[in-house]
Amino acid sequence: MRATARARANIALVKYWGKADAGLNVPAVGSLSITLDSLHSETSVEFEPTLECDTLTLDGQADAAALERVTACVDLLRESAGIATRVRVVSRNNFPTGAGLASSASGFAALVAAGAAALDLSISPQALSILARRGSGSAARSIFGGYVEMHAGSRDDGSDSFAEPLLEAAAWPLRVVIAITSRDRKRVGSTAAMGVTAATSPYYPAWLATSAADIDSAKSAIGDRNVAALGAIAESSCLKMHALAMSSSPPIIYWNSATIACIDAVRALRNDGVGVFFTIDAGPQVKAVCVTEDAATVADVLREIPGVVDVIETGLGAGVEIC
Ligand code: PMV
């Protein structure tokens, strides 16, 4: 009744933003991501008959806010197994939690994989992806490694809203250089921000209308192993997502001045012939994606930018695994 799983964070190159069904956590648009090797969550789940309620320890501390979401996800596993036993969940991230580094993606992917293993449920990776999605939309993608596509799906019950692997990490081993510009937790969580955006941004209909074409372009760029083409679509998708947030009422701005300085630096590197592009999730950190040979140059440049407090370099990694 106990298992531990490790799942890695992922970053979307074509972003998900907005929900078709908030209750089932079905995204309004598909997305496309890369799974990162060095950023992981390790989560132990123990079903313990003597417990009166679920407990969660996250990075060494009880976390009541996250516990609600964990319980909702574990309830789905309990339902499949036909049990009501409470769980003790202990999870640790080897990177800052809740700061726009996809800790909910790796965390929920590890949670459902460990929970299913603890209960000995025989469950397909696709079904695991659906379960992870209920915890966090981006977690559906962290079940898989390398390049991953998330389908928004069209069924009312969310049964066709899951991720699937597109290409193994080793087939095109890009590197990601992450500039940490703040270690603070983000002020507006992505679920709340998506709700405000969908309700108030005048650009939301255009976002919905252009997402499928963005995914198609990104898939062709990956097929051609074309960094410039993938970068053009990834930067466009990222800037569209942040433009949605900024054009909401009240406006949501995730960036700080170092975020913008990093964007400028990536564009300057590109003008100098370095094949690099940026993406930014719901936080101020900038992820620069490039080929292996350019990673040291990119890291050196980002490290020197005032306001950058740390630089993490990583390759692409595997999907969730039971430890
Ligand atoms: O998985 P969530 O619900 O925390 O939302 C993630 C949203 C973005 O990271 C900004 C975009 C994405 O596709 O991962």
Boltz pocket constraint, residues with backbone or C-beta under 6 A from the ligand:
constraints:
  - pocket:
      binder: B
      contacts: [[A, 10], [A, 11], [A, 12], [A, 14], [A, 15], [A, 16], [A, 17], [A, 31], [A, 104], [A, 105], [A, 136], [A, 137], [A, 138], [A, 139], [A, 190], [A, 191], [A, 280], [A, 281], [A, 282]]
      max_distance: 6.0
